[in-house]
Amino acid sequence: MDKIFFSNWYSIIRIIIITIIAYPALILILRISGKRTLSKMNAFDLIITIAIGSIFATVILSKDVSLSEGILAFAMLVFFQYLITYFSSRNKKISKLVKSSPTLMAYKGQLLKTNMLDERIDEDEIWAIIRKKGYSALEETVAIVLETDGSLSVIDHIKDVEAPPIKTLLDS
């Protein structure tokens, strides 16, 4: 019971040294991997971020995991994320496996209740984004889209340039 608050100086010094080395190593690996690693997160990115955090905590606190093992684990996760994002940006099938597609929540002043239920978005969230963007009515927008990162976008006009209809843009 006496070791709850302090066990020994070795553990404290180990944590200080490991953190001083592991933190810059993690920053370096993330910087080398590019902006995509730290971008707005979809579900895949969130999993990688949580895994990196878990590894970081384990390396710092566990005496069973060496610094070199932790740095290798960081590098492997970031490398696999790089590979997945590299191939998903070049192949639509892989992209669909990794990321969800945008979903139309409202179109031409009408809420799309089925889509809202499927995505677990309630009407209050739609009204909040409308107000946040400075509109006072749903009818002032052309469309509201749930993006792949979970954010809501408001489209207030579609140019008359021969653009495909919004349904085509979202289904592709």
N, C-alpha and C positions, 0 to 999 in steps of 0.2 A: 504494500500500500504506500510505502514511503517513496517509491519511484514514479508516482503519478506526475509529479511536478518537475522532477530532475533525476536523471539516472547517472550521468557522468559527463565530464567535459569532452571526452572523445566524441560523443554523439553530437554535441553542439558544434564543435569545431568541424566535424565532417559535414554537417548540413551547411555551414557557412562556406566551406571550400567548394563543395559540390554545386551549390547555388551560384557562386561567383563564376564558375566555369560553365555550368550547364545553361544558364540564362543567355550569355552572349553566344554560345553555340547554337541555341534555338533561334535567336534573332538572326544570326548569320545564315542558317539554313533557310529560314523563311524569306530573307531578302534575296538569296540566290534563286529561290523558286519562283520569284516574280510576284506581280501585283495580284494575280488571280487567286493565290493562296489566301490573301487577306481581304478579298472582295466581299461584297454583300453575299450572305450565305443562303444557299439552298440546303435541302436536307443532307445531301452528300457532304457539303462543306462543314455543316454543323457537326456531323459525326467525326470528321477528321479533326476539327478543332477540339472537341471533347476528348478524343483519343490522345491528342498531343498534350492537353492539360493533364490528363491522367498519367501519362508517361512522365511528364515533368515532375509531378508530385511524387510519383513512385521513386524516381531517380534521387530526388532530394531526401526523402524520408526513409526509404528502405535500404537497409544494409545488405540485402540480398541481391540488389541490382547495382552493377558497377556503372561508373560514369560513361565508359566507352559503350556499354550495352544500351544505355539511355540515348546517347547521341546517335548510335546506329538506328535505334528504333525511331527517333525523330526523322532522320534522313530517309528511312524506308517509307514512313507514312507520307512524307512530303513528296517523295519520288513516285509513289503509287498515285497520289492525287494528281501529280503532274501528268503521268501517263493517262489516267482516266480522262482528265480535262483535255489533253492533247487529242486523244482519239475521239472524244465526244464532240469536239469542235469541228471535226472533219468527217464524222459519220453520224447521220441522223438517227440510225437505229440505236447506236451506243448512247447518244445524247438522250433519247427517250427512256432508256433504261436507267440512266443516272438522274435525270432531271424531270420534273413534271412539266406539263405544258401550261401556258397561260389559259385562264378560264374567264369567259365573259360573265359578269355579274349583273350588268344592266345594259340595255341597248335602246336608244331612241326614247328615253323617258320611261322605260318599263323595267322593273326589276325582274330578273330571271330567277324565280324562286327555286326551281329545281336545281339549278347550278349552285345557288347559295346554300341550299340544304346539303348537296353533295360535298361542298367544300367547307361546311360548318361556318359560314359567314352570316352574321345576322344583319338585319336592316339598320341597326344602330351604327355598325361599322361603315356601312355604305354612306349614311348621312354624315358621319364624322369626316370621311374623306371629302365629301362634297363641300362641307363647311370649311375644311382646312384649305381647300383649293380656291375658296372665295366665291362659291356659288350658293344660291339660296334655294334652288329647285333642281330636282333630278332632270327635268325637261331641258335645263340649260346645258346638259352634257349629251354627247353622242353615245359614249360607252364608258363603262367602268370595268376594268380588267383586274383580276387577281393574278399577279405576276408569279413567275417561278420561284422567286425568293420570299413569297408570302406578302409582299406589299401590294397595295391597291393603287392603280393608276387611273386617272381621269382623262378621257379624250373628249375635248370640247368641240372639235371640228375635224372634218375630213376634207382635205383639199380636193378641188374639182378636177385635179389632174387625174387622168385615167388610172386611179389607184384601185386595186382589187377591193371588193367589199370586206369589211372587218371580219366577217365569219371565215372567209378564205385565209386571211392573215393568221387567225387564231388556230385554225385546223391544220395548217401546214407544219 
